[in-house]
Amino acid sequence: MANYGIDAIGNVAPQILKGEAVEEKGEFARLQSFVGAMAISDLVKTTLGPKGMDKILTPQGAGPKQTQITITNDGATILRSIYIDNPAAKILIDISKTQDEEVGDGTTTVAVLAGELLREGEKLFNQKMHPQIIIQGWRIARDAARKALNAIAFDHSENEEAFKQDLLNIARTTLSSKLLTH
């Protein structure tokens, strides 16, 4: 038997959600999305840098892997290991997974960058700035950053020794933040 309720303007509306489900609308739903994504960003932000903190990951529930403890500061490992039900936070995790699949590194950086863009976007939105204007500003900033990076980029492909040293430096940087399991 269908369950019916009254909506905000007095119309009869069928209840289509399960009893334990919650429907969030408007400002509260928007706020929850921002908060969830920024929480994920803050979680992995603390792993960055030379004084970045490792996270201790323990499985939940029963099973043979219950005693396995993972210590890592790798963003992909952390984000893969947590349960999320916030849609915006899931998107942030998907961005990080895509970065890991395509490049193999930078998962923490991309999650933190996206989280900070959301944090700043929320401030602008609260000042009544339209989301399209915010996005337009981010695109202008992206183009300016690309131009600045291209201006300072250098190419050592002609100098074999310098090129080899660049590759070794890249490998050291990439491998210095990977998984440690006990």
C-alpha positions in Angstrom: 0.0 0.0 0.0 1.4 3.4 -1.0 2.1 5.9 1.7 1.1 9.5 1.0 2.1 12.8 2.5 1.6 16.6 2.0 4.4 18.6 0.3 5.4 22.2 1.1 2.5 23.8 -0.9 -0.2 21.4 0.2 -0.3 18.9 -2.7 -0.7 15.2 -1.9 2.6 13.4 -2.8 3.4 9.7 -2.6 6.3 8.7 -0.4 8.7 6.9 -2.7 11.7 6.6 -0.4 12.2 3.6 1.9 11.4 4.2 5.6 15.0 4.7 6.7 15.9 7.0 3.7 16.3 10.7 4.1 15.6 13.3 1.5 17.6 16.5 1.6 16.6 19.6 -0.3 17.8 23.1 -1.1 20.4 24.8 1.0 20.9 21.9 3.4 21.6 19.5 0.6 24.1 21.9 -1.0 25.8 22.4 2.3 26.0 18.7 3.0 27.6 18.1 -0.4 30.2 20.8 0.3 31.0 19.5 3.7 31.4 15.9 2.6 33.8 16.7 -0.2 35.8 19.1 2.0 36.1 16.5 4.7 37.6 14.0 2.2 40.0 16.7 1.1 41.0 17.5 4.6 41.5 13.8 5.4 44.2 13.4 2.8 45.6 16.9 3.0 47.4 16.0 6.2 49.5 13.4 4.3 51.2 15.9 2.1 54.6 17.3 2.4 57.8 16.3 4.3 55.9 16.3 7.6 52.9 14.6 6.2 51.2 12.2 8.5 50.7 8.5 7.8 47.2 7.0 8.3 46.6 3.7 10.0 43.9 1.7 8.1 42.2 -1.2 9.7 39.5 -3.3 8.0 36.0 -3.2 9.5 34.0 -6.4 10.0 35.0 -10.0 10.4 37.2 -12.0 8.1 40.7 -13.2 7.4 42.0 -9.7 6.6 40.7 -8.3 10.0 44.2 -8.5 11.4 45.9 -6.7 8.5 46.9 -3.2 9.3 48.0 -0.8 6.6 50.1 2.3 7.2 50.2 4.7 4.4 50.2 8.3 3.3 49.1 7.4 -0.3 45.9 9.2 -1.1 44.7 6.5 -3.5 45.0 3.8 -0.8 43.3 5.9 1.8 40.4 7.0 -0.4 40.0 3.4 -1.7 39.7 2.2 1.9 36.9 4.4 3.2 33.2 4.1 2.9 31.4 7.2 1.6 27.7 7.9 1.1 28.0 11.6 0.2 27.6 12.2 -3.5 30.1 15.1 -3.7 32.7 13.2 -1.7 32.2 10.2 -4.1 32.9 12.4 -7.0 36.1 13.6 -5.3 37.2 10.0 -4.8 36.4 9.2 -8.5 38.6 12.2 -9.5 41.4 10.7 -7.4 40.9 7.2 -8.9 41.0 8.6 -12.4 44.2 10.4 -11.6 45.7 7.2 -10.3 44.6 5.1 -13.3 45.7 7.7 -15.9 49.0 9.0 -14.3 49.8 6.7 -11.3 50.5 9.6 -9.0 49.0 12.8 -7.7 45.9 11.3 -6.2 46.2 13.3 -3.0 47.1 16.5 -4.8 44.0 16.3 -7.1 41.7 15.5 -4.1 43.1 18.5 -2.1 43.0 20.8 -5.1 39.3 19.9 -5.9 38.4 20.3 -2.2 40.0 23.7 -2.0 38.3 24.8 -5.2 35.0 23.7 -3.6 35.8 25.5 -0.3 36.6 28.8 -2.2 33.6 28.2 -4.5 31.3 28.0 -1.5 32.6 31.3 -0.1 31.9 33.0 -3.5 28.5 31.3 -3.7 27.6 32.6 -0.2 28.4 36.1 -1.5 25.6 35.5 -4.1 27.9 35.0 -7.0 26.4 32.8 -9.7 28.1 29.4 -10.2 28.7 30.1 -13.9 30.7 33.2 -13.0 32.7 31.2 -10.5 33.5 28.5 -13.1 34.4 31.2 -15.7 36.9 32.7 -13.2 38.4 29.2 -12.6 38.8 28.8 -16.3 40.6 32.1 -16.6 42.9 31.1 -13.7 43.6 27.7 -15.3 44.6 29.4 -18.5 46.9 31.9 -16.6 48.5 29.0 -14.7 49.1 27.0 -17.9 50.7 30.0 -19.5 53.0 30.6 -16.4 54.0 26.9 -16.3 54.8 26.8 -20.0 56.9 29.9 -19.5 59.1 28.2 -16.9 59.2 24.7 -18.4 62.5 23.4 -19.7 63.4 20.5 -22.0 66.5 18.4 -21.3 65.7 15.8 -24.0 68.8 16.9 -26.0 71.1 16.5 -23.0 71.1 12.8 -22.1 72.7 13.2 -18.7 70.4 16.0 -17.6 67.4 14.1 -19.0 68.4 11.0 -17.0 68.8 13.0 -13.8 65.3 14.6 -14.4 63.8 11.1 -14.8 65.5 9.8 -11.6 64.3 12.9 -9.7 60.7 12.2 -10.9 60.9 8.5 -9.9 62.3 9.4 -6.4 59.5 11.9 -5.8 56.8 9.5 -7.0 58.0 6.5 -5.1 58.7 8.3 -1.9 55.0 8.4 -1.0 53.9 4.8 -1.7 52.4 2.0 0.4 53.9 0.4 3.5 52.0 -2.7 4.8 52.7 -4.7 8.0 
